[in-house]
């Protein structure tokens, strides 16, 4: 199963779109501008543009925070 979330980077607080498959980060897009942090856009992000960043996020995922979006 594939799911999508916004996560905030440790230190900078920059927001990234995260793709999760079978419990692992498999793609990301970011950092994002405020206008891009919209739930409806999550499936449309460019998750495969930076596999190195996805690996870095997976390796450090305990340091990241789920982004709180406004309803």
N, C-alpha and C positions, 0 to 999 in steps of 0.2 A: 504494500500500500504506500502511496506517495502522499505526503502532506507538505504544506508550505507554512512558514511562519516568518515574522520579522524578529530579528535579534539585534541587541545593542552590543557593540564591541567593547571589550574591556579597555579602560583608560580613556579612550576618545569619546565613547558613547555614540559613535556613528552607527546608523541603522543599516542592516543588510537584510535582503530577502534570502531565506534559507529553504532549500529543498531537502526533505528527509525521506529516505527509503529504507524500509526494514530497520528503523531505529538509528540509521547513520546519516550524517550530512553527506550528500552526494552532489550538491551544487549550491552556488550562491551568486548574488548580484549585489553590488554595492561598493562603496557606501552610496546610499540613496539620498536624494534631496527630499525635503519634507513633503512636497507634492506627490512624490512617488510612493509614499507610505500609505497605500490604500489597499484594503483587503481584497477588493475585486481585481486588482492588478497582479496579485501574487502568482497565479498560474501563468502569467504572460511575461514574466521577467526572463532575463538572459542568463540562465543558470549554468550554462556550459562554457561561458567565455573565460572562466578562470578556475581551472581544476586545482591549481596550486593553492588558491585561497580556500577552496572547499576543504582540501586536506588539512590546511592550517586551522580552520575553524573546527573541524572534527577533532583534531589533536588537542585543542584548547577549549573545547565546548563547555567545560565546567566554569570557565571564567566569563562566559557570555551570559547576558540576561535576555529573557523574553521581553520584547518591546510591548509596552502598554499602548494600545491604539484607542482612540476615542470612538465611542459608539456612534 
